[in-house]
Amino acid sequence: MLETHLGCNDFFQGSVLDLIREGEVLTTVEDLKVSMRCSTEASRLVAARNGWPPRSSVDTAEKELRAVYERRGKDARELYKSL
């Protein structure tokens, strides 16, 4: 999500942000319907990018989503140590 927002990733041909509806990414992968849940922070970023509220909210939403990813990365590293 964050990488697509920043223009660093072509996941779903760069349109993953357009696929989010009601907190989920709904799409088809190899003829299989897929529904992936999004974090609240991801949904906020999509809403901010869609033009309302103003640009400063996009920056805030991006920071919140980045914090979620950093926490998840830290949790994953801790889990890896315990394995």
C-alpha positions, -999 to 999 in steps of 0.1 A, spaced: 0 0 0 26 25 11 50 17 -17 22 20 -42 12 54 -27 48 65 -30 50 53 -66 77 27 -58 56 -5 -67 35 -17 -96 15 -41 -75 -18 -47 -93 -4 -26 -121 -2 4 -98 -39 5 -92 -42 -11 -58 -53 22 -42 -82 23 -67 -93 -13 -57 -99 -5 -20 -136 -5 -11 -149 -4 25 -116 -14 40 -108 -42 16 -90 -48 -16 -113 -68 -38 -98 -83 -69 -93 -115 -90 -60 -133 -90 -56 -162 -115 -95 -165 -118 -99 -166 -80 -118 -138 -63 -96 -124 -35 -106 -101 -6 -77 -86 14 -84 -66 45 -68 -32 49 -58 -14 80 -77 16 92 -46 36 84 -46 24 48 -82 33 44 -75 68 58 -47 73 33 -70 63 4 -97 87 16 -71 115 19 -57 108 -16 -92 111 -30 -92 148 -23 -109 154 9 -98 165 34 -69 187 22 -33 177 14 -20 180 49 -42 150 58 -25 129 31 9 136 48 -6 127 82 -23 95 69 10 85 52 29 89 85 2 68 103 4 40 77 43 41 78 41 37 116 19 6 112 43 -9 87 73 -2 110 55 -18 140 46 -49 119 82 -52 107 95 -50 143 70 -76 154 80 -99 125 117 -96 134 109 -105 170 88 -135 159 117 -146 136 141 -145 166 118 -167 187 115 -192 158 
